[in-house]
Amino acid sequence: MFMEIAIGAIGIGIVLMVGYLVIAQVRAALPVDGLSNATLDGMDSTQATVFAGFGLVAVGIIVLAAFGLINIFK
């Protein structure tokens, strides 16, 4: 059971990283002028959300690894 959860968490982490790369590419492609500030602000908040999601997945993976180690040494 532990292995399935860990593989799922790693898969979610990969999806979040790909999402971050896509958002970074879209942001780089947007023109920078006075009219697009609202769009760039939206991209900033989207990037922050993706960072937060990736951080949560990373913490989850660390907790799962710790749980697995505890079970191994029981």
mmCIF file of the N, C-alpha and C atoms, coordinates in Angstrom:
data_MODEL
# 
_entry.id   MODEL 
# 
loop_
_atom_site.group_PDB 
_atom_site.id 
_atom_site.type_symbol 
_atom_site.label_atom_id 
_atom_site.label_alt_id 
_atom_site.label_comp_id 
_atom_site.label_asym_id 
_atom_site.label_entity_id 
_atom_site.label_seq_id 
_atom_site.pdbx_PDB_ins_code 
_atom_site.Cartn_x 
_atom_site.Cartn_y 
_atom_site.Cartn_z 
_atom_site.occupancy 
_atom_site.B_iso_or_equiv 
_atom_site.pdbx_formal_charge 
_atom_site.auth_seq_id 
_atom_site.auth_comp_id 
_atom_site.auth_asym_id 
_atom_site.auth_atom_id 
_atom_site.pdbx_PDB_model_num 
ATOM 1   N N  . MET A 1 1  ? 0.823  -1.201 0.000   1.00 0.00 ? 1  MET A N  1 
ATOM 2   C CA . MET A 1 1  ? 0.000  0.000  0.000   1.00 0.00 ? 1  MET A CA 1 
ATOM 3   C C  . MET A 1 1  ? 0.863  1.260  0.000   1.00 0.00 ? 1  MET A C  1 
ATOM 4   N N  . PHE A 1 2  ? 1.930  1.199  0.761   1.00 0.00 ? 2  PHE A N  1 
ATOM 5   C CA . PHE A 1 2  ? 2.820  2.363  0.831   1.00 0.00 ? 2  PHE A CA 1 
ATOM 6   C C  . PHE A 1 2  ? 3.395  2.706  -0.535  1.00 0.00 ? 2  PHE A C  1 
ATOM 7   N N  . MET A 1 3  ? 3.766  1.662  -1.298  1.00 0.00 ? 3  MET A N  1 
ATOM 8   C CA . MET A 1 3  ? 4.382  1.888  -2.604  1.00 0.00 ? 3  MET A CA 1 
ATOM 9   C C  . MET A 1 3  ? 3.413  2.556  -3.572  1.00 0.00 ? 3  MET A C  1 
ATOM 10  N N  . GLU A 1 4  ? 2.144  2.169  -3.563  1.00 0.00 ? 4  GLU A N  1 
ATOM 11  C CA . GLU A 1 4  ? 1.163  2.776  -4.462  1.00 0.00 ? 4  GLU A CA 1 
ATOM 12  C C  . GLU A 1 4  ? 0.961  4.253  -4.137  1.00 0.00 ? 4  GLU A C  1 
ATOM 13  N N  . ILE A 1 5  ? 0.922  4.558  -2.846  1.00 0.00 ? 5  ILE A N  1 
ATOM 14  C CA . ILE A 1 5  ? 0.751  5.960  -2.442  1.00 0.00 ? 5  ILE A CA 1 
ATOM 15  C C  . ILE A 1 5  ? 1.965  6.779  -2.856  1.00 0.00 ? 5  ILE A C  1 
ATOM 16  N N  . ALA A 1 6  ? 3.154  6.226  -2.657  1.00 0.00 ? 6  ALA A N  1 
ATOM 17  C CA . ALA A 1 6  ? 4.380  6.942  -3.023  1.00 0.00 ? 6  ALA A CA 1 
ATOM 18  C C  . ALA A 1 6  ? 4.448  7.172  -4.531  1.00 0.00 ? 6  ALA A C  1 
ATOM 19  N N  . ILE A 1 7  ? 4.098  6.172  -5.308  1.00 0.00 ? 7  ILE A N  1 
ATOM 20  C CA . ILE A 1 7  ? 4.125  6.325  -6.772  1.00 0.00 ? 7  ILE A CA 1 
ATOM 21  C C  . ILE A 1 7  ? 3.101  7.368  -7.212  1.00 0.00 ? 7  ILE A C  1 
ATOM 22  N N  . GLY A 1 8  ? 1.928  7.362  -6.582  1.00 0.00 ? 8  GLY A N  1 
ATOM 23  C CA . GLY A 1 8  ? 0.919  8.378  -6.891  1.00 0.00 ? 8  GLY A CA 1 
ATOM 24  C C  . GLY A 1 8  ? 1.395  9.776  -6.556  1.00 0.00 ? 8  GLY A C  1 
ATOM 25  N N  . ALA A 1 9  ? 2.064  9.924  -5.411  1.00 0.00 ? 9  ALA A N  1 
ATOM 26  C CA . ALA A 1 9  ? 2.567  11.241 -5.013  1.00 0.00 ? 9  ALA A CA 1 
ATOM 27  C C  . ALA A 1 9  ? 3.655  11.724 -5.973  1.00 0.00 ? 9  ALA A C  1 
ATOM 28  N N  . ILE A 1 10 ? 4.512  10.810 -6.398  1.00 0.00 ? 10 ILE A N  1 
ATOM 29  C CA . ILE A 1 10 ? 5.549  11.186 -7.368  1.00 0.00 ? 10 ILE A CA 1 
ATOM 30  C C  . ILE A 1 10 ? 4.914  11.592 -8.690  1.00 0.00 ? 10 ILE A C  1 
ATOM 31  N N  . GLY A 1 11 ? 3.882  10.867 -9.114  1.00 0.00 ? 11 GLY A N  1 
ATOM 32  C CA . GLY A 1 11 ? 3.168  11.231 -10.345 1.00 0.00 ? 11 GLY A CA 1 
ATOM 33  C C  . GLY A 1 11 ? 2.548  12.612 -10.254 1.00 0.00 ? 11 GLY A C  1 
ATOM 34  N N  . ILE A 1 12 ? 1.947  12.911 -9.118  1.00 0.00 ? 12 ILE A N  1 
ATOM 35  C CA . ILE A 1 12 ? 1.361  14.243 -8.922  1.00 0.00 ? 12 ILE A CA 1 
ATOM 36  C C  . ILE A 1 12 ? 2.448  15.307 -8.958  1.00 0.00 ? 12 ILE A C  1 
ATOM 37  N N  . GLY A 1 13 ? 3.584  15.012 -8.357  1.00 0.00 ? 13 GLY A N  1 
ATOM 38  C CA . GLY A 1 13 ? 4.702  15.961 -8.389  1.00 0.00 ? 13 GLY A CA 1 
ATOM 39  C C  . GLY A 1 13 ? 5.190  16.230 -9.801  1.00 0.00 ? 13 GLY A C  1 
ATOM 40  N N  . ILE A 1 14 ? 5.250  15.185 -10.622 1.00 0.00 ? 14 ILE A N  1 
ATOM 41  C CA . ILE A 1 14 ? 5.677  15.351 -12.013 1.00 0.00 ? 14 ILE A CA 1 
ATOM 42  C C  . ILE A 1 14 ? 4.669  16.200 -12.781 1.00 0.00 ? 14 ILE A C  1 
ATOM 43  N N  . VAL A 1 15 ? 3.385  15.945 -12.556 1.00 0.00 ? 15 VAL A N  1 
ATOM 44  C CA . VAL A 1 15 ? 2.356  16.738 -13.226 1.00 0.00 ? 15 VAL A CA 1 
ATOM 45  C C  . VAL A 1 15 ? 2.458  18.207 -12.823 1.00 0.00 ? 15 VAL A C  1 
ATOM 46  N N  . LEU A 1 16 ? 2.696  18.475 -11.546 1.00 0.00 ? 16 LEU A N  1 
ATOM 47  C CA . LEU A 1 16 ? 2.834  19.862 -11.099 1.00 0.00 ? 16 LEU A CA 1 
ATOM 48  C C  . LEU A 1 16 ? 4.059  20.526 -11.714 1.00 0.00 ? 16 LEU A C  1 
ATOM 49  N N  . MET A 1 17 ? 5.156  19.783 -11.832 1.00 0.00 ? 17 MET A N  1 
ATOM 50  C CA . MET A 1 17 ? 6.350  20.371 -12.434 1.00 0.00 ? 17 MET A CA 1 
ATOM 51  C C  . MET A 1 17 ? 6.131  20.676 -13.914 1.00 0.00 ? 17 MET A C  1 
ATOM 52  N N  . VAL A 1 18 ? 5.467  19.784 -14.626 1.00 0.00 ? 18 VAL A N  1 
ATOM 53  C CA . VAL A 1 18 ? 5.158  20.050 -16.032 1.00 0.00 ? 18 VAL A CA 1 
ATOM 54  C C  . VAL A 1 18 ? 4.240  21.261 -16.139 1.00 0.00 ? 18 VAL A C  1 
ATOM 55  N N  . GLY A 1 19 ? 3.263  21.344 -15.234 1.00 0.00 ? 19 GLY A N  1 
ATOM 56  C CA . GLY A 1 19 ? 2.386  22.516 -15.204 1.00 0.00 ? 19 GLY A CA 1 
ATOM 57  C C  . GLY A 1 19 ? 3.161  23.799 -14.966 1.00 0.00 ? 19 GLY A C  1 
ATOM 58  N N  . TYR A 1 20 ? 4.137  23.746 -14.061 1.00 0.00 ? 20 TYR A N  1 
ATOM 59  C CA . TYR A 1 20 ? 4.958  24.934 -13.810 1.00 0.00 ? 20 TYR A CA 1 
ATOM 60  C C  . TYR A 1 20 ? 5.748  25.326 -15.048 1.00 0.00 ? 20 TYR A C  1 
ATOM 61  N N  . LEU A 1 21 ? 6.306  24.339 -15.732 1.00 0.00 ? 21 LEU A N  1 
ATOM 62  C CA . LEU A 1 21 ? 7.067  24.649 -16.945 1.00 0.00 ? 21 LEU A CA 1 
ATOM 63  C C  . LEU A 1 21 ? 6.179  25.267 -18.018 1.00 0.00 ? 21 LEU A C  1 
ATOM 64  N N  . VAL A 1 22 ? 4.952  24.761 -18.165 1.00 0.00 ? 22 VAL A N  1 
ATOM 65  C CA . VAL A 1 22 ? 4.023  25.319 -19.148 1.00 0.00 ? 22 VAL A CA 1 
ATOM 66  C C  . VAL A 1 22 ? 3.681  26.759 -18.774 1.00 0.00 ? 22 VAL A C  1 
ATOM 67  N N  . ILE A 1 23 ? 3.404  26.996 -17.498 1.00 0.00 ? 23 ILE A N  1 
ATOM 68  C CA . ILE A 1 23 ? 3.070  28.356 -17.060 1.00 0.00 ? 23 ILE A CA 1 
ATOM 69  C C  . ILE A 1 23 ? 4.251  29.293 -17.280 1.00 0.00 ? 23 ILE A C  1 
ATOM 70  N N  . ALA A 1 24 ? 5.467  28.820 -17.008 1.00 0.00 ? 24 ALA A N  1 
ATOM 71  C CA . ALA A 1 24 ? 6.651  29.660 -17.226 1.00 0.00 ? 24 ALA A CA 1 
ATOM 72  C C  . ALA A 1 24 ? 6.815  29.998 -18.709 1.00 0.00 ? 24 ALA A C  1 
ATOM 73  N N  . GLN A 1 25 ? 6.553  29.030 -19.596 1.00 0.00 ? 25 GLN A N  1 
ATOM 74  C CA . GLN A 1 25 ? 6.677  29.296 -21.028 1.00 0.00 ? 25 GLN A CA 1 
ATOM 75  C C  . GLN A 1 25 ? 5.603  30.279 -21.505 1.00 0.00 ? 25 GLN A C  1 
ATOM 76  N N  . VAL A 1 26 ? 4.379  30.117 -21.002 1.00 0.00 ? 26 VAL A N  1 
ATOM 77  C CA . VAL A 1 26 ? 3.301  31.037 -21.379 1.00 0.00 ? 26 VAL A CA 1 
ATOM 78  C C  . VAL A 1 26 ? 3.629  32.445 -20.893 1.00 0.00 ? 26 VAL A C  1 
ATOM 79  N N  . ARG A 1 27 ? 4.127  32.543 -19.676 1.00 0.00 ? 27 ARG A N  1 
ATOM 80  C CA . ARG A 1 27 ? 4.467  33.852 -19.125 1.00 0.00 ? 27 ARG A CA 1 
ATOM 81  C C  . ARG A 1 27 ? 5.575  34.514 -19.938 1.00 0.00 ? 27 ARG A C  1 
ATOM 82  N N  . ALA A 1 28 ? 6.557  33.732 -20.364 1.00 0.00 ? 28 ALA A N  1 
ATOM 83  C CA . ALA A 1 28 ? 7.657  34.284 -21.158 1.00 0.00 ? 28 ALA A CA 1 
ATOM 84  C C  . ALA A 1 28 ? 7.168  34.739 -22.527 1.00 0.00 ? 28 ALA A C  1 
ATOM 85  N N  . ALA A 1 29 ? 6.111  34.117 -23.048 1.00 0.00 ? 29 ALA A N  1 
ATOM 86  C CA . ALA A 1 29 ? 5.607  34.466 -24.369 1.00 0.00 ? 29 ALA A CA 1 
ATOM 87  C C  . ALA A 1 29 ? 4.692  35.685 -24.355 1.00 0.00 ? 29 ALA A C  1 
ATOM 88  N N  . LEU A 1 30 ? 4.200  36.062 -23.185 1.00 0.00 ? 30 LEU A N  1 
ATOM 89  C CA . LEU A 1 30 ? 3.290  37.210 -23.109 1.00 0.00 ? 30 LEU A CA 1 
ATOM 90  C C  . LEU A 1 30 ? 4.040  38.511 -23.343 1.00 0.00 ? 30 LEU A C  1 
ATOM 91  N N  . PRO A 1 31 ? 3.425  39.433 -24.061 1.00 0.00 ? 31 PRO A N  1 
ATOM 92  C CA . PRO A 1 31 ? 4.077  40.734 -24.261 1.00 0.00 ? 31 PRO A CA 1 
ATOM 93  C C  . PRO A 1 31 ? 4.068  41.528 -22.949 1.00 0.00 ? 31 PRO A C  1 
ATOM 94  N N  . VAL A 1 32 ? 5.089  42.316 -22.753 1.00 0.00 ? 32 VAL A N  1 
ATOM 95  C CA . VAL A 1 32 ? 5.180  43.134 -21.541 1.00 0.00 ? 32 VAL A CA 1 
ATOM 96  C C  . VAL A 1 32 ? 4.947  44.585 -21.946 1.00 0.00 ? 32 VAL A C  1 
ATOM 97  N N  . ASP A 1 33 ? 3.771  45.098 -21.597 1.00 0.00 ? 33 ASP A N  1 
ATOM 98  C CA . ASP A 1 33 ? 3.470  46.505 -21.798 1.00 0.00 ? 33 ASP A CA 1 
ATOM 99  C C  . ASP A 1 33 ? 2.487  46.924 -20.717 1.00 0.00 ? 33 ASP A C  1 
ATOM 100 N N  . GLY A 1 34 ? 2.042  48.136 -20.770 1.00 0.00 ? 34 GLY A N  1 
ATOM 101 C CA . GLY A 1 34 ? 1.142  48.645 -19.741 1.00 0.00 ? 34 GLY A CA 1 
ATOM 102 C C  . GLY A 1 34 ? -0.200 47.951 -19.703 1.00 0.00 ? 34 GLY A C  1 
ATOM 103 N N  . LEU A 1 35 ? -0.646 47.401 -20.828 1.00 0.00 ? 35 LEU A N  1 
ATOM 104 C CA . LEU A 1 35 ? -1.959 46.777 -20.884 1.00 0.00 ? 35 LEU A CA 1 
ATOM 105 C C  . LEU A 1 35 ? -1.970 45.354 -20.333 1.00 0.00 ? 35 LEU A C  1 
ATOM 106 N N  . SER A 1 36 ? -0.818 44.706 -20.272 1.00 0.00 ? 36 SER A N  1 
ATOM 107 C CA . SER A 1 36 ? -0.811 43.300 -19.875 1.00 0.00 ? 36 SER A CA 1 
ATOM 108 C C  . SER A 1 36 ? -0.446 43.097 -18.413 1.00 0.00 ? 36 SER A C  1 
ATOM 109 N N  . ASN A 1 37 ? -0.433 44.170 -17.620 1.00 0.00 ? 37 ASN A N  1 
ATOM 110 C CA . ASN A 1 37 ? -0.075 44.008 -16.209 1.00 0.00 ? 37 ASN A CA 1 
ATOM 111 C C  . ASN A 1 37 ? -1.058 43.107 -15.473 1.00 0.00 ? 37 ASN A C  1 
ATOM 112 N N  . ALA A 1 38 ? -2.345 43.214 -15.792 1.00 0.00 ? 38 ALA A N  1 
ATOM 113 C CA . ALA A 1 38 ? -3.336 42.371 -15.122 1.00 0.00 ? 38 ALA A CA 1 
ATOM 114 C C  . ALA A 1 38 ? -3.080 40.901 -15.457 1.00 0.00 ? 38 ALA A C  1 
ATOM 115 N N  . THR A 1 39 ? -2.738 40.621 -16.707 1.00 0.00 ? 39 THR A N  1 
ATOM 116 C CA . THR A 1 39 ? -2.452 39.239 -17.112 1.00 0.00 ? 39 THR A CA 1 
ATOM 117 C C  . THR A 1 39 ? -1.219 38.728 -16.381 1.00 0.00 ? 39 THR A C  1 
ATOM 118 N N  . LEU A 1 40 ? -0.164 39.559 -16.317 1.00 0.00 ? 40 LEU A N  1 
ATOM 119 C CA . LEU A 1 40 ? 1.067  39.115 -15.641 1.00 0.00 ? 40 LEU A CA 1 
ATOM 120 C C  . LEU A 1 40 ? 0.824  38.930 -14.154 1.00 0.00 ? 40 LEU A C  1 
ATOM 121 N N  . ASP A 1 41 ? -0.042 39.757 -13.554 1.00 0.00 ? 41 ASP A N  1 
ATOM 122 C CA . ASP A 1 41 ? -0.369 39.571 -12.141 1.00 0.00 ? 41 ASP A CA 1 
ATOM 123 C C  . ASP A 1 41 ? -1.090 38.244 -11.943 1.00 0.00 ? 41 ASP A C  1 
ATOM 124 N N  . GLY A 1 42 ? -1.983 37.909 -12.862 1.00 0.00 ? 42 GLY A N  1 
ATOM 125 C CA . GLY A 1 42 ? -2.662 36.621 -12.798 1.00 0.00 ? 42 GLY A CA 1 
ATOM 126 C C  . GLY A 1 42 ? -1.678 35.467 -12.925 1.00 0.00 ? 42 GLY A C  1 
ATOM 127 N N  . MET A 1 43 ? -0.681 35.623 -13.793 1.00 0.00 ? 43 MET A N  1 
ATOM 128 C CA . MET A 1 43 ? 0.333  34.587 -13.948 1.00 0.00 ? 43 MET A CA 1 
ATOM 129 C C  . MET A 1 43 ? 1.161  34.460 -12.671 1.00 0.00 ? 43 MET A C  1 
ATOM 130 N N  . ASP A 1 44 ? 1.430  35.583 -12.006 1.00 0.00 ? 44 ASP A N  1 
ATOM 131 C CA . ASP A 1 44 ? 2.172  35.518 -10.742 1.00 0.00 ? 44 ASP A CA 1 
ATOM 132 C C  . ASP A 1 44 ? 1.415  34.697 -9.712  1.00 0.00 ? 44 ASP A C  1 
ATOM 133 N N  . SER A 1 45 ? 0.109  34.942 -9.609  1.00 0.00 ? 45 SER A N  1 
ATOM 134 C CA . SER A 1 45 ? -0.667 34.190 -8.625  1.00 0.00 ? 45 SER A CA 1 
ATOM 135 C C  . SER A 1 45 ? -0.777 32.717 -9.019  1.00 0.00 ? 45 SER A C  1 
ATOM 136 N N  . THR A 1 46 ? -0.862 32.438 -10.320 1.00 0.00 ? 46 THR A N  1 
ATOM 137 C CA . THR A 1 46 ? -0.910 31.044 -10.770 1.00 0.00 ? 46 THR A CA 1 
ATOM 138 C C  . THR A 1 46 ? 0.401  30.337 -10.467 1.00 0.00 ? 46 THR A C  1 
ATOM 139 N N  . GLN A 1 47 ? 1.519  31.015 -10.706 1.00 0.00 ? 47 GLN A N  1 
ATOM 140 C CA . GLN A 1 47 ? 2.810  30.419 -10.396 1.00 0.00 ? 47 GLN A CA 1 
ATOM 141 C C  . GLN A 1 47 ? 2.942  30.179 -8.894  1.00 0.00 ? 47 GLN A C  1 
ATOM 142 N N  . ALA A 1 48 ? 2.482  31.108 -8.089  1.00 0.00 ? 48 ALA A N  1 
ATOM 143 C CA . ALA A 1 48 ? 2.540  30.931 -6.639  1.00 0.00 ? 48 ALA A CA 1 
ATOM 144 C C  . ALA A 1 48 ? 1.707  29.737 -6.209  1.00 0.00 ? 48 ALA A C  1 
ATOM 145 N N  . THR A 1 49 ? 0.546  29.554 -6.828  1.00 0.00 ? 49 THR A N  1 
ATOM 146 C CA . THR A 1 49 ? -0.302 28.405 -6.500  1.00 0.00 ? 49 THR A CA 1 
ATOM 147 C C  . THR A 1 49 ? 0.375  27.094 -6.876  1.00 0.00 ? 49 THR A C  1 
ATOM 148 N N  . VAL A 1 50 ? 1.006  27.064 -8.035  1.00 0.00 ? 50 VAL A N  1 
ATOM 149 C CA . VAL A 1 50 ? 1.708  25.848 -8.464  1.00 0.00 ? 50 VAL A CA 1 
ATOM 150 C C  . VAL A 1 50 ? 2.881  25.563 -7.534  1.00 0.00 ? 50 VAL A C  1 
ATOM 151 N N  . PHE A 1 51 ? 3.610  26.613 -7.143  1.00 0.00 ? 51 PHE A N  1 
ATOM 152 C CA . PHE A 1 51 ? 4.703  26.423 -6.184  1.00 0.00 ? 51 PHE A CA 1 
ATOM 153 C C  . PHE A 1 51 ? 4.178  25.847 -4.871  1.00 0.00 ? 51 PHE A C  1 
ATOM 154 N N  . ALA A 1 52 ? 3.073  26.385 -4.387  1.00 0.00 ? 52 ALA A N  1 
ATOM 155 C CA . ALA A 1 52 ? 2.489  25.890 -3.134  1.00 0.00 ? 52 ALA A CA 1 
ATOM 156 C C  . ALA A 1 52 ? 2.060  24.435 -3.271  1.00 0.00 ? 52 ALA A C  1 
ATOM 157 N N  . GLY A 1 53 ? 1.434  24.097 -4.395  1.00 0.00 ? 53 GLY A N  1 
ATOM 158 C CA . GLY A 1 53 ? 1.028  22.713 -4.624  1.00 0.00 ? 53 GLY A CA 1 
ATOM 159 C C  . GLY A 1 53 ? 2.221  21.777 -4.670  1.00 0.00 ? 53 GLY A C  1 
ATOM 160 N N  . PHE A 1 54 ? 3.275  22.194 -5.352  1.00 0.00 ? 54 PHE A N  1 
ATOM 161 C CA . PHE A 1 54 ? 4.469  21.355 -5.418  1.00 0.00 ? 54 PHE A CA 1 
ATOM 162 C C  . PHE A 1 54 ? 5.096  21.209 -4.042  1.00 0.00 ? 54 PHE A C  1 
ATOM 163 N N  . GLY A 1 55 ? 5.093  22.274 -3.256  1.00 0.00 ? 55 GLY A N  1 
ATOM 164 C CA . GLY A 1 55 ? 5.622  22.202 -1.894  1.00 0.00 ? 55 GLY A CA 1 
ATOM 165 C C  . GLY A 1 55 ? 4.832  21.227 -1.040  1.00 0.00 ? 55 GLY A C  1 
ATOM 166 N N  . LEU A 1 56 ? 3.508  21.250 -1.170  1.00 0.00 ? 56 LEU A N  1 
ATOM 167 C CA . LEU A 1 56 ? 2.675  20.312 -0.411  1.00 0.00 ? 56 LEU A CA 1 
ATOM 168 C C  . LEU A 1 56 ? 2.942  18.870 -0.819  1.00 0.00 ? 56 LEU A C  1 
ATOM 169 N N  . VAL A 1 57 ? 3.117  18.639 -2.112  1.00 0.00 ? 57 VAL A N  1 
ATOM 170 C CA . VAL A 1 57 ? 3.415  17.280 -2.577  1.00 0.00 ? 57 VAL A CA 1 
ATOM 171 C C  . VAL A 1 57 ? 4.786  16.848 -2.056  1.00 0.00 ? 57 VAL A C  1 
ATOM 172 N N  . ALA A 1 58 ? 5.756  17.755 -2.063  1.00 0.00 ? 58 ALA A N  1 
ATOM 173 C CA . ALA A 1 58 ? 7.088  17.419 -1.552  1.00 0.00 ? 58 ALA A CA 1 
ATOM 174 C C  . ALA A 1 58 ? 7.019  17.057 -0.070  1.00 0.00 ? 58 ALA A C  1 
ATOM 175 N N  . VAL A 1 59 ? 6.279  17.827 0.701   1.00 0.00 ? 59 VAL A N  1 
ATOM 176 C CA . VAL A 1 59 ? 6.115  17.511 2.127   1.00 0.00 ? 59 VAL A CA 1 
ATOM 177 C C  . VAL A 1 59 ? 5.416  16.165 2.286   1.00 0.00 ? 59 VAL A C  1 
ATOM 178 N N  . GLY A 1 60 ? 4.413  15.906 1.458   1.00 0.00 ? 60 GLY A N  1 
ATOM 179 C CA . GLY A 1 60 ? 3.729  14.614 1.516   1.00 0.00 ? 60 GLY A CA 1 
ATOM 180 C C  . GLY A 1 60 ? 4.655  13.455 1.224   1.00 0.00 ? 60 GLY A C  1 
ATOM 181 N N  . ILE A 1 61 ? 5.532  13.617 0.245   1.00 0.00 ? 61 ILE A N  1 
ATOM 182 C CA . ILE A 1 61 ? 6.489  12.565 -0.084  1.00 0.00 ? 61 ILE A CA 1 
ATOM 183 C C  . ILE A 1 61 ? 7.450  12.339 1.074   1.00 0.00 ? 61 ILE A C  1 
ATOM 184 N N  . ILE A 1 62 ? 7.893  13.420 1.717   1.00 0.00 ? 62 ILE A N  1 
ATOM 185 C CA . ILE A 1 62 ? 8.790  13.291 2.870   1.00 0.00 ? 62 ILE A CA 1 
ATOM 186 C C  . ILE A 1 62 ? 8.091  12.558 4.013   1.00 0.00 ? 62 ILE A C  1 
ATOM 187 N N  . VAL A 1 63 ? 6.830  12.909 4.266   1.00 0.00 ? 63 VAL A N  1 
ATOM 188 C CA . VAL A 1 63 ? 6.073  12.237 5.329   1.00 0.00 ? 63 VAL A CA 1 
ATOM 189 C C  . VAL A 1 63 ? 5.884  10.754 4.998   1.00 0.00 ? 63 VAL A C  1 
ATOM 190 N N  . LEU A 1 64 ? 5.567  10.449 3.738   1.00 0.00 ? 64 LEU A N  1 
ATOM 191 C CA . LEU A 1 64 ? 5.410  9.049  3.349   1.00 0.00 ? 64 LEU A CA 1 
ATOM 192 C C  . LEU A 1 64 ? 6.719  8.278  3.497   1.00 0.00 ? 64 LEU A C  1 
ATOM 193 N N  . ALA A 1 65 ? 7.828  8.902  3.135   1.00 0.00 ? 65 ALA A N  1 
ATOM 194 C CA . ALA A 1 65 ? 9.124  8.235  3.288   1.00 0.00 ? 65 ALA A CA 1 
ATOM 195 C C  . ALA A 1 65 ? 9.422  7.989  4.761   1.00 0.00 ? 65 ALA A C  1 
ATOM 196 N N  . ALA A 1 66 ? 9.132  8.976  5.612   1.00 0.00 ? 66 ALA A N  1 
ATOM 197 C CA . ALA A 1 66 ? 9.344  8.799  7.049   1.00 0.00 ? 66 ALA A CA 1 
ATOM 198 C C  . ALA A 1 66 ? 8.455  7.677  7.594   1.00 0.00 ? 66 ALA A C  1 
ATOM 199 N N  . PHE A 1 67 ? 7.212  7.647  7.167   1.00 0.00 ? 67 PHE A N  1 
ATOM 200 C CA . PHE A 1 67 ? 6.290  6.590  7.597   1.00 0.00 ? 67 PHE A CA 1 
ATOM 201 C C  . PHE A 1 67 ? 6.806  5.222  7.168   1.00 0.00 ? 67 PHE A C  1 
ATOM 202 N N  . GLY A 1 68 ? 7.306  5.136  5.943   1.00 0.00 ? 68 GLY A N  1 
ATOM 203 C CA . GLY A 1 68 ? 7.865  3.878  5.451   1.00 0.00 ? 68 GLY A CA 1 
ATOM 204 C C  . GLY A 1 68 ? 9.080  3.444  6.253   1.00 0.00 ? 68 GLY A C  1 
ATOM 205 N N  . LEU A 1 69 ? 9.957  4.391  6.583   1.00 0.00 ? 69 LEU A N  1 
ATOM 206 C CA . LEU A 1 69 ? 11.128 4.051  7.380   1.00 0.00 ? 69 LEU A CA 1 
ATOM 207 C C  . LEU A 1 69 ? 10.742 3.591  8.780   1.00 0.00 ? 69 LEU A C  1 
ATOM 208 N N  . ILE A 1 70 ? 9.742  4.245  9.355   1.00 0.00 ? 70 ILE A N  1 
ATOM 209 C CA . ILE A 1 70 ? 9.269  3.831  10.680  1.00 0.00 ? 70 ILE A CA 1 
ATOM 210 C C  . ILE A 1 70 ? 8.742  2.405  10.616  1.00 0.00 ? 70 ILE A C  1 
ATOM 211 N N  . ASN A 1 71 ? 7.971  2.088  9.579   1.00 0.00 ? 71 ASN A N  1 
ATOM 212 C CA . ASN A 1 71 ? 7.441  0.727  9.451   1.00 0.00 ? 71 ASN A CA 1 
ATOM 213 C C  . ASN A 1 71 ? 8.532  -0.307 9.198   1.00 0.00 ? 71 ASN A C  1 
ATOM 214 N N  . ILE A 1 72 ? 9.581  0.091  8.494   1.00 0.00 ? 72 ILE A N  1 
ATOM 215 C CA . ILE A 1 72 ? 10.676 -0.851 8.230   1.00 0.00 ? 72 ILE A CA 1 
ATOM 216 C C  . ILE A 1 72 ? 11.412 -1.219 9.520   1.00 0.00 ? 72 ILE A C  1 
ATOM 217 N N  . PHE A 1 73 ? 11.621 -0.230 10.378  1.00 0.00 ? 73 PHE A N  1 
ATOM 218 C CA . PHE A 1 73 ? 12.400 -0.459 11.590  1.00 0.00 ? 73 PHE A CA 1 
ATOM 219 C C  . PHE A 1 73 ? 11.561 -0.856 12.806  1.00 0.00 ? 73 PHE A C  1 
ATOM 220 N N  . LYS A 1 74 ? 10.293 -1.150 12.616  1.00 0.00 ? 74 LYS A N  1 
ATOM 221 C CA . LYS A 1 74 ? 9.442  -1.606 13.729  1.00 0.00 ? 74 LYS A CA 1 
ATOM 222 C C  . LYS A 1 74 ? 9.862  -2.989 14.165  1.00 0.00 ? 74 LYS A C  1 
# 
